[in-house]
Amino acid sequence: MNRHERRKQRTLTNKAQHYIPRSYLEAWCDPDKLEREAPYIWLFDRDGPTNEAPGKRKAPKNIFTEPEMYTITPPDSPNTRDLSLEHALSQIEGDFCSIRRDYIEKKLPLGEREHIILLTFAACCQFRTPSAREHTRSQWMPILETGIELEARMHSGTSKLPLNIDKSKKSNPMTLDKVQQIVNEPLQSLLASHVRTTVPLLQKMTKLTILCTDRTPGFITSDDPVVWFDPESYKRPPMFQGPALMYPSLEITMPISPNKMMLLTRKDTWPNYLDLDLMDLNERLLNDLNRRTCRNSFQKIIVSRNEFRSSWAEDGTPQPNS
């Protein structure tokens, strides 16, 4: 390999970046595949298969990727590819897979380190998806437009105008350049701060329980696997019905594998590992948890078998007084 080929190889390294980690998805590879076949998962549309869009076999490495999704481009060096965020996410993914293999699959107690790794992985999965990126962008776009309008009115002729200056203390003012950077690259700008803020809040949830099942196909996952759900939200006024950490009835779920799912609650009496099969004789709870995962997904769900249950695609029935 000559120097031109080496330079090209360095340029293309980590170009296709997974927003749902390949190592995470590998737990859903179909165990019934033939020995000569490469591992694959089953990919379905969130509303279920049709004749035009049936379930598809896909290798985990070939799905849920975007080019340069986490690559940081320094403003003063547009040709530079900073992969520090991509490498940090890769380290978190590796730690998570080790915890899944060495602790969770063996139903061993999780220590503080293992607990934090699991919560960090969940916080990353919640924010690193295309749907989260577009939601964040939509929140910051009006701020950017307002700032541009104010700047135009003041005829300042500079994009360094602070949007909010607090003269009572030292501050790092938010400038239009910073807001523009957030709008252009929401994940690169805010993912690290989101994780630093969210993990301590998740630690305050009273109980982390691992739900277990030996049923087939077990738990499904999706292109947006972390679900915040509040079964008591319908009792509140409409503007307060969104799930939030301030509400004691909040439940946070994340599939870990086809036979394990993380559940965060404030129910301190729950065990560390809860076998659903002993209390869910008709699979109602399992199907309801899978329905949460399916309806929270952006576009696709992943199953370890070529199976899709119609109940997963149901939106549910509103409560009488919701």
C-alpha positions as a Markdown table, in Angstrom:
| # | Residue | x | y | z |
|---|---|---|---|---|
| 1 | Met | 0.0 | 0.0 | 0.0 |
| 2 | Asn | 1.6 | 3.3 | -1.1 |
| 3 | Arg | 1.2 | 6.6 | 0.7 |
| 4 | His | -1.7 | 7.7 | -1.4 |
| 5 | Glu | -3.6 | 4.6 | -0.6 |
| 6 | Arg | -2.8 | 4.9 | 3.1 |
| 7 | Arg | -4.0 | 8.5 | 3.1 |
| 8 | Lys | -7.3 | 7.4 | 1.4 |
| 9 | Gln | -7.7 | 4.6 | 4.0 |
| 10 | Arg | -7.3 | 7.0 | 6.9 |
| 11 | Thr | -9.8 | 9.4 | 5.3 |
| 12 | Leu | -12.5 | 6.6 | 5.0 |
| 13 | Thr | -12.0 | 5.1 | 8.5 |
| 14 | Asn | -15.2 | 5.1 | 10.5 |
| 15 | Lys | -17.1 | 6.9 | 7.7 |
| 16 | Ala | -20.3 | 4.7 | 8.1 |
| 17 | Gln | -21.3 | 5.2 | 11.8 |
| 18 | His | -24.0 | 3.2 | 13.6 |
| 19 | Tyr | -26.7 | 5.1 | 15.5 |
| 20 | Ile | -27.8 | 1.7 | 16.9 |
| 21 | Pro | -24.6 | -0.1 | 17.8 |
| 22 | Arg | -23.8 | -3.2 | 15.8 |
| 23 | Ser | -22.6 | -5.0 | 18.9 |
| 24 | Tyr | -25.9 | -4.3 | 20.6 |
| 25 | Leu | -27.9 | -5.7 | 17.7 |
| 26 | Glu | -25.9 | -8.9 | 17.5 |
| 27 | Ala | -27.8 | -10.3 | 20.5 |
| 28 | Trp | -30.9 | -10.5 | 18.2 |
| 29 | Cys | -29.2 | -12.6 | 15.5 |
| 30 | Asp | -31.5 | -15.5 | 14.6 |
| 31 | Pro | -30.2 | -18.6 | 16.5 |
| 32 | Asp | -31.8 | -20.9 | 13.8 |
| 33 | Lys | -29.6 | -19.7 | 11.0 |
| 34 | Leu | -27.7 | -22.4 | 9.0 |
| 35 | Glu | -24.1 | -23.0 | 9.9 |
| 36 | Arg | -22.9 | -21.7 | 6.5 |
| 37 | Glu | -24.9 | -18.5 | 6.8 |
| 38 | Ala | -23.6 | -15.2 | 8.2 |
| 39 | Pro | -25.4 | -13.9 | 11.3 |
| 40 | Tyr | -28.6 | -11.9 | 10.6 |
| 41 | Ile | -31.5 | -10.3 | 12.4 |
| 42 | Trp | -35.1 | -9.8 | 11.2 |
| 43 | Leu | -36.0 | -6.2 | 10.3 |
| 44 | Phe | -39.7 | -5.1 | 10.1 |
| 45 | Asp | -41.6 | -1.9 | 9.6 |
| 46 | Arg | -43.1 | -0.6 | 12.8 |
| 47 | Asp | -46.6 | -1.1 | 11.5 |
| 48 | Gly | -46.0 | -4.7 | 10.5 |
| 49 | Pro | -45.0 | -6.6 | 7.4 |
| 50 | Thr | -47.0 | -6.3 | 4.1 |
| 51 | Asn | -46.7 | -8.0 | 0.7 |
| 52 | Glu | -44.7 | -5.0 | -0.5 |
| 53 | Ala | -42.5 | -4.7 | 2.6 |
| 54 | Pro | -42.1 | -8.1 | 4.3 |
| 55 | Gly | -39.7 | -8.8 | 7.1 |
| 56 | Lys | -36.1 | -8.8 | 5.8 |
| 57 | Arg | -32.9 | -10.6 | 6.9 |
| 58 | Lys | -30.2 | -8.1 | 7.5 |
| 59 | Ala | -26.6 | -8.4 | 8.9 |
| 60 | Pro | -26.3 | -6.0 | 12.0 |
| 61 | Lys | -23.3 | -4.3 | 10.3 |
| 62 | Asn | -25.5 | -3.2 | 7.4 |
| 63 | Ile | -28.3 | -1.4 | 9.2 |
| 64 | Phe | -28.9 | 1.8 | 11.1 |
| 65 | Thr | -25.9 | 3.7 | 9.8 |
| 66 | Glu | -25.3 | 7.2 | 8.5 |
| 67 | Pro | -22.1 | 8.7 | 7.1 |
| 68 | Glu | -20.2 | 10.9 | 9.5 |
| 69 | Met | -23.1 | 11.0 | 12.0 |
| 70 | Tyr | -20.8 | 11.7 | 15.0 |
| 71 | Thr | -17.8 | 13.1 | 13.2 |
| 72 | Ile | -16.8 | 16.5 | 14.5 |
| 73 | Thr | -15.7 | 19.1 | 12.0 |
| 74 | Pro | -13.7 | 21.9 | 13.6 |
| 75 | Pro | -14.9 | 25.3 | 12.3 |
| 76 | Asp | -11.4 | 26.4 | 11.6 |
| 77 | Ser | -10.5 | 23.2 | 9.8 |
| 78 | Pro | -13.3 | 21.9 | 7.6 |
| 79 | Asn | -11.2 | 19.1 | 6.1 |
| 80 | Thr | -10.4 | 17.6 | 9.5 |
| 81 | Arg | -12.4 | 14.6 | 10.8 |
| 82 | Asp | -12.4 | 14.5 | 14.6 |
| 83 | Leu | -13.6 | 11.0 | 15.6 |
| 84 | Ser | -13.3 | 11.5 | 19.4 |
| 85 | Leu | -17.1 | 11.2 | 19.9 |
| 86 | Glu | -17.3 | 8.1 | 17.7 |
| 87 | His | -14.5 | 6.5 | 19.7 |
| 88 | Ala | -16.1 | 7.4 | 23.0 |
| 89 | Leu | -19.3 | 5.8 | 22.0 |
| 90 | Ser | -17.5 | 2.7 | 20.8 |
| 91 | Gln | -15.9 | 2.4 | 24.3 |
| 92 | Ile | -19.3 | 2.7 | 26.0 |
| 93 | Glu | -20.7 | 0.0 | 23.6 |
| 94 | Gly | -17.8 | -2.3 | 24.5 |
| 95 | Asp | -18.3 | -1.9 | 28.2 |
| 96 | Phe | -22.1 | -2.5 | 27.8 |
| 97 | Cys | -21.6 | -5.7 | 25.9 |
| 98 | Ser | -19.2 | -6.9 | 28.6 |
| 99 | Ile | -21.8 | -6.2 | 31.3 |
| 100 | Arg | -24.4 | -8.0 | 29.2 |
| 101 | Arg | -22.3 | -11.1 | 28.7 |
| 102 | Asp | -20.5 | -11.3 | 32.1 |
| 103 | Tyr | -23.3 | -10.2 | 34.5 |
| 104 | Ile | -26.8 | -9.8 | 33.0 |
| 105 | Glu | -26.9 | -13.0 | 31.0 |
| 106 | Lys | -25.7 | -14.9 | 34.1 |
| 107 | Lys | -28.1 | -13.0 | 36.4 |
| 108 | Leu | -25.4 | -11.7 | 38.6 |
| 109 | Pro | -25.8 | -8.7 | 40.8 |
| 110 | Leu | -24.7 | -5.4 | 39.3 |
| 111 | Gly | -22.2 | -3.3 | 41.2 |
| 112 | Glu | -22.0 | 0.5 | 41.1 |
| 113 | Arg | -19.7 | 0.4 | 38.1 |
| 114 | Glu | -21.9 | -1.9 | 36.1 |
| 115 | His | -25.0 | 0.1 | 37.0 |
| 116 | Ile | -23.4 | 3.3 | 35.7 |
| 117 | Ile | -22.3 | 1.7 | 32.5 |
| 118 | Leu | -25.8 | 0.4 | 31.8 |
| 119 | Leu | -27.3 | 3.8 | 32.5 |
| 120 | Thr | -24.7 | 5.6 | 30.4 |
| 121 | Phe | -25.4 | 3.2 | 27.4 |
| 122 | Ala | -29.1 | 3.9 | 27.8 |
| 123 | Ala | -28.6 | 7.7 | 27.9 |
| 124 | Cys | -26.5 | 7.5 | 24.8 |
| 125 | Cys | -29.1 | 5.3 | 23.0 |
| 126 | Gln | -31.8 | 7.7 | 23.8 |
| 127 | Phe | -30.1 | 10.8 | 22.3 |
| 128 | Arg | -27.9 | 9.4 | 19.5 |
| 129 | Thr | -30.7 | 8.5 | 17.0 |
| 130 | Pro | -31.8 | 10.4 | 13.9 |
| 131 | Ser | -35.2 | 11.1 | 15.5 |
| 132 | Ala | -33.6 | 12.6 | 18.6 |
| 133 | Arg | -31.3 | 14.6 | 16.4 |
| 134 | Glu | -34.2 | 16.1 | 14.4 |
| 135 | His | -36.2 | 16.8 | 17.6 |
| 136 | Thr | -33.2 | 18.7 | 19.0 |
| 137 | Arg | -32.7 | 20.6 | 15.8 |
| 138 | Ser | -36.4 | 21.6 | 15.8 |
| 139 | Gln | -36.1 | 23.0 | 19.3 |
| 140 | Trp | -33.0 | 25.1 | 18.6 |
| 141 | Met | -34.1 | 26.4 | 15.1 |
| 142 | Pro | -36.6 | 29.0 | 16.5 |
| 143 | Ile | -33.8 | 30.3 | 18.8 |
| 144 | Leu | -31.5 | 30.7 | 15.9 |
| 145 | Glu | -34.1 | 32.4 | 13.8 |
| 146 | Thr | -34.9 | 34.8 | 16.7 |
| 147 | Gly | -31.2 | 35.6 | 17.2 |
| 148 | Ile | -30.7 | 36.3 | 13.5 |
| 149 | Glu | -33.7 | 38.6 | 13.5 |
| 150 | Leu | -32.5 | 40.5 | 16.6 |
| 151 | Glu | -29.1 | 40.9 | 15.1 |
| 152 | Ala | -30.5 | 42.3 | 11.9 |
| 153 | Arg | -32.5 | 44.8 | 13.8 |
| 154 | Met | -29.5 | 46.0 | 15.8 |
| 155 | His | -27.4 | 46.2 | 12.6 |
| 156 | Ser | -24.4 | 44.9 | 14.5 |
| 157 | Gly | -22.8 | 43.4 | 11.5 |
| 158 | Thr | -21.4 | 40.5 | 13.5 |
| 159 | Ser | -22.5 | 37.0 | 14.3 |
| 160 | Lys | -20.9 | 37.1 | 17.8 |
| 161 | Leu | -23.9 | 38.8 | 19.4 |
| 162 | Pro | -24.7 | 37.0 | 22.7 |
| 163 | Leu | -28.3 | 35.9 | 23.0 |
| 164 | Asn | -28.4 | 36.2 | 26.8 |
| 165 | Ile | -25.8 | 38.1 | 28.7 |
| 166 | Asp | -25.8 | 37.9 | 32.5 |
| 167 | Lys | -23.6 | 40.8 | 33.8 |
| 168 | Ser | -24.0 | 39.8 | 37.4 |
| 169 | Lys | -21.5 | 37.0 | 37.1 |
| 170 | Lys | -18.9 | 35.5 | 34.8 |
| 171 | Ser | -20.6 | 33.6 | 32.0 |
| 172 | Asn | -20.0 | 31.9 | 28.7 |
| 173 | Pro | -22.6 | 33.7 | 26.6 |
| 174 | Met | -24.5 | 31.7 | 23.9 |
| 175 | Thr | -23.6 | 33.3 | 20.6 |
| 176 | Leu | -25.3 | 32.9 | 17.2 |
| 177 | Asp | -22.3 | 30.9 | 16.1 |
| 178 | Lys | -22.8 | 28.4 | 18.9 |
| 179 | Val | -26.5 | 28.1 | 18.2 |
| 180 | Gln | -25.8 | 27.7 | 14.5 |
| 181 | Gln | -23.4 | 24.9 | 15.4 |
| 182 | Ile | -26.0 | 23.1 | 17.5 |
| 183 | Val | -28.5 | 23.4 | 14.6 |
| 184 | Asn | -26.0 | 22.1 | 12.1 |
| 185 | Glu | -24.6 | 19.3 | 14.3 |
| 186 | Pro | -27.0 | 18.6 | 17.3 |
| 187 | Leu | -25.4 | 15.3 | 18.2 |
| 188 | Gln | -21.8 | 16.4 | 18.1 |
| 189 | Ser | -22.7 | 19.6 | 20.0 |
| 190 | Leu | -24.9 | 18.2 | 22.8 |
| 191 | Leu | -24.6 | 14.4 | 23.1 |
| 192 | Ala | -21.8 | 14.5 | 25.7 |
| 193 | Ser | -23.6 | 17.1 | 27.8 |
| 194 | His | -26.8 | 15.2 | 27.6 |
| 195 | Val | -25.1 | 12.0 | 29.0 |
| 196 | Arg | -23.4 | 14.0 | 31.7 |
| 197 | Thr | -26.7 | 15.5 | 32.8 |
| 198 | Thr | -29.0 | 12.5 | 32.3 |
| 199 | Val | -27.0 | 9.7 | 34.0 |
| 200 | Pro | -27.0 | 11.2 | 37.5 |
| 201 | Leu | -30.7 | 11.8 | 37.2 |
| 202 | Leu | -31.3 | 8.2 | 36.1 |
| 203 | Gln | -29.3 | 7.1 | 39.2 |
| 204 | Lys | -31.9 | 8.7 | 41.3 |
| 205 | Met | -34.5 | 6.2 | 40.0 |
| 206 | Thr | -35.0 | 3.9 | 43.0 |
| 207 | Lys | -34.8 | 0.5 | 41.2 |
| 208 | Leu | -33.1 | -1.1 | 38.2 |
| 209 | Thr | -34.7 | -4.4 | 37.4 |
| 210 | Ile | -33.8 | -6.8 | 34.7 |
| 211 | Leu | -36.9 | -8.5 | 33.2 |
| 212 | Cys | -36.3 | -12.0 | 32.0 |
| 213 | Thr | -38.1 | -14.4 | 29.6 |
| 214 | Asp | -37.4 | -17.6 | 27.8 |
| 215 | Arg | -40.3 | -17.2 | 25.4 |
| 216 | Thr | -39.8 | -17.0 | 21.7 |
| 217 | Pro | -39.2 | -14.5 | 20.1 |
| 218 | Gly | -38.8 | -12.8 | 23.4 |
| 219 | Phe | -38.1 | -9.0 | 23.6 |
| 220 | Ile | -37.8 | -7.0 | 20.4 |
| 221 | Thr | -35.8 | -3.9 | 19.9 |
| 222 | Ser | -35.9 | -1.0 | 17.5 |
| 223 | Asp | -34.2 | 2.0 | 15.9 |
| 224 | Asp | -35.1 | 4.0 | 19.1 |
| 225 | Pro | -34.9 | 1.4 | 21.9 |
| 226 | Val | -35.2 | 3.5 | 25.1 |
| 227 | Val | -38.8 | 4.1 | 26.0 |
| 228 | Trp | -40.0 | 6.6 | 28.7 |
| 229 | Phe | -43.6 | 5.6 | 29.6 |
| 230 | Asp | -45.9 | 6.8 | 32.4 |
| 231 | Pro | -49.0 | 4.6 | 33.0 |
| 232 | Glu | -50.4 | 7.4 | 35.2 |
| 233 | Ser | -50.0 | 10.3 | 32.8 |
| 234 | Tyr | -53.6 | 10.2 | 31.6 |
| 235 | Lys | -54.7 | 11.4 | 35.1 |
| 236 | Arg | -52.8 | 14.7 | 34.7 |
| 237 | Pro | -53.9 | 17.7 | 32.6 |
| 238 | Pro | -52.9 | 17.4 | 28.9 |
| 239 | Met | -49.9 | 19.8 | 29.1 |
| 240 | Phe | -48.4 | 17.7 | 31.9 |
| 241 | Gln | -49.0 | 14.2 | 30.4 |
| 242 | Gly | -45.5 | 13.9 | 28.9 |
| 243 | Pro | -43.2 | 11.4 | 30.7 |
| 244 | Ala | -40.7 | 13.1 | 33.0 |
| 245 | Leu | -38.3 | 12.1 | 35.8 |
| 246 | Met | -40.3 | 14.3 | 38.2 |
| 247 | Tyr | -43.2 | 11.8 | 38.2 |
| 248 | Pro | -43.0 | 8.8 | 40.5 |
| 249 | Ser | -44.9 | 6.6 | 38.1 |
| 250 | Leu | -42.4 | 6.9 | 35.3 |
| 251 | Glu | -41.1 | 3.7 | 33.8 |
| 252 | Ile | -38.0 | 3.5 | 31.5 |
| 253 | Thr | -37.3 | 0.4 | 29.5 |
| 254 | Met | -34.6 | -0.7 | 27.2 |
| 255 | Pro | -34.3 | -4.2 | 25.6 |
| 256 | Ile | -30.9 | -5.7 | 26.4 |
| 257 | Ser | -31.3 | -9.0 | 24.4 |
| 258 | Pro | -34.2 | -11.2 | 23.3 |
| 259 | Asn | -34.5 | -12.6 | 26.8 |
| 260 | Lys | -33.5 | -9.6 | 29.0 |
| 261 | Met | -34.9 | -6.0 | 29.3 |
| 262 | Met | -33.9 | -3.2 | 31.6 |
| 263 | Leu | -36.7 | -1.6 | 33.6 |
| 264 | Leu | -36.1 | 1.6 | 35.7 |
| 265 | Thr | -38.8 | 2.5 | 38.2 |
| 266 | Arg | -39.2 | 3.8 | 41.7 |
| 267 | Lys | -40.6 | 0.5 | 43.0 |
| 268 | Asp | -37.9 | -0.4 | 45.5 |
| 269 | Thr | -39.5 | -3.7 | 46.4 |
| 270 | Trp | -38.9 | -5.2 | 43.0 |
| 271 | Pro | -36.1 | -7.8 | 42.7 |
| 272 | Asn | -32.9 | -7.3 | 40.7 |
| 273 | Tyr | -34.0 | -10.0 | 38.2 |
| 274 | Leu | -37.7 | -10.6 | 37.6 |
| 275 | Asp | -38.8 | -13.7 | 35.6 |
| 276 | Leu | -41.8 | -12.7 | 33.6 |
| 277 | Asp | -42.6 | -16.3 | 32.6 |
| 278 | Leu | -43.6 | -17.1 | 36.2 |
| 279 | Met | -46.2 | -14.4 | 36.3 |
| 280 | Asp | -47.2 | -13.8 | 32.7 |
| 281 | Leu | -49.0 | -17.0 | 31.7 |
| 282 | Asn | -50.7 | -15.7 | 28.6 |
| 283 | Glu | -47.7 | -13.4 | 27.6 |
| 284 | Arg | -49.8 | -10.3 | 28.1 |
| 285 | Leu | -47.0 | -8.4 | 29.9 |
| 286 | Leu | -44.4 | -9.5 | 27.3 |
| 287 | Asn | -46.6 | -8.4 | 24.4 |
| 288 | Asp | -47.3 | -5.1 | 26.1 |
| 289 | Leu | -43.6 | -4.4 | 26.7 |
| 290 | Asn | -42.9 | -5.2 | 23.0 |
| 291 | Arg | -45.8 | -2.9 | 22.0 |
| 292 | Arg | -44.1 | -0.1 | 23.9 |
| 293 | Thr | -40.9 | -0.7 | 22.0 |
| 294 | Cys | -42.6 | -1.0 | 18.7 |
| 295 | Arg | -44.8 | 2.1 | 19.0 |
| 296 | Asn | -41.8 | 4.2 | 20.3 |
| 297 | Ser | -39.7 | 3.2 | 17.3 |
| 298 | Phe | -38.9 | 5.7 | 14.5 |
| 299 | Gln | -39.4 | 3.4 | 11.5 |
| 300 | Lys | -38.1 | -0.2 | 12.2 |
| 301 | Ile | -38.1 | -2.9 | 14.8 |
| 302 | Ile | -35.7 | -5.9 | 15.2 |
| 303 | Val | -36.8 | -9.4 | 16.0 |
| 304 | Ser | -34.7 | -12.5 | 16.6 |
| 305 | Arg | -37.1 | -14.6 | 14.5 |
| 306 | Asn | -39.2 | -14.1 | 11.4 |
| 307 | Glu | -42.2 | -13.3 | 13.5 |
| 308 | Phe | -44.3 | -10.1 | 13.9 |
| 309 | Arg | -47.3 | -10.1 | 16.2 |
| 310 | Ser | -50.2 | -7.7 | 15.3 |
| 311 | Ser | -50.5 | -6.7 | 19.0 |
| 312 | Trp | -47.1 | -5.0 | 18.8 |
| 313 | Ala | -48.5 | -2.5 | 16.2 |
| 314 | Glu | -51.6 | -1.5 | 18.2 |
| 315 | Asp | -51.6 | 2.0 | 19.6 |
| 316 | Gly | -53.6 | 1.0 | 22.6 |
| 317 | Thr | -57.0 | 2.2 | 24.0 |
| 318 | Pro | -57.1 | 5.6 | 25.7 |
| 319 | Gln | -58.2 | 5.5 | 29.4 |
| 320 | Pro | -61.9 | 6.6 | 29.9 |
| 321 | Asn | -61.0 | 9.9 | 31.7 |
| 322 | Ser | -57.7 | 10.6 | 29.9 |
